[in-house]
Amino acid sequence: MSENNVKNLLLQLQQALAEGGAVDDETLAMAKKLDKEINAFIASAEDVNSPELDDAIALEARFAVNHPVAERLIRELIDSLGRIGI
């Protein structure tokens, strides 16, 4: 999976959260932080130890009960990040 696919999944996640109803402010902040971190990581050529995967896993757990579409998207995102080496 390419970096473009990861960016597309991030966009779909943001859209699902916007359309999905009541999402608490902390979860929205976490999702925005994850989006920013992953985009910054993709833009950089540095091989650094990144917390993005841990952030994504934490979001997946938050979405499991109340936001099944967002949970599915974050699971795909986690899988995609693993494929590109994050």
N, C-alpha and C positions, 0 to 999 in steps of 0.2 A: 504494500500500500504506500502511496506516495505522500509527500508533504501536503500536496493539494487536497488529497482526500481527508487528511487530518484537519486541515483548515475548514473543509466543507462540513465535517462532523461537528466541529466547534460552532459553526454558524447554525447548524440544525439544532444543536443543544440550546443555544441562546434563543432561537425561535420557539422551541418547545417550552422553554421556561416562560417566555413572554405570553404564550397562548394557553399555558397549562393551569392558570388559576393561581391560587394562593401559594406562593413560595416565600418563606421567611427571608428577611433581609440578610441574615448571616449566610444562608445558602446561596442567595444571589451574589453576594460579595465573593464567596468562594469560587463560584462559577466564573465570574468576571476575572478574578485573579488567575485562575487556571488558564483561561483564554489568553490573557496577557503574557503569562509565563511561557506557555507553549509557543506562541507566536514569536516571542523574543528568542527562545531557544532555537527554533527553526531558522530564524533570520541570522543567527550567529553561526560561525563555522567552528566555534570552540567545542571541544569535547570536555564538558564539565559534568560534575556530579549534580544532577538536577532533581528537585523534589516534585516535579510535575506528576509523575506516576502516583506518588503517595497522595497528592491532592486529588487526583482523579478517583482513586479508590475510595477516599473519604466521601467524595460527592456521590459516588455510586451507592454507598450505604445510606446516605441521607435520602436519596431518591427512591429507594427500594419500595417503600410502602405507599407513598402518596403521588409519585410521579413516574409511572411505569415507562412512558415514552422517553423521558429524560434518562431513566436508568438504562434503557436499551442503548441509547446514544452514547452514554458515558462508557458502557461496556465495550462498544465498538471502538470508541476513542482509545481506551486502555489497550485493546488488542492492536490497534493501529500504531500506537506509540511504541509498543513492544517490537513491532515489525520494522520500524525505522531506527531502532536502537536507543530509544529513550527509556 
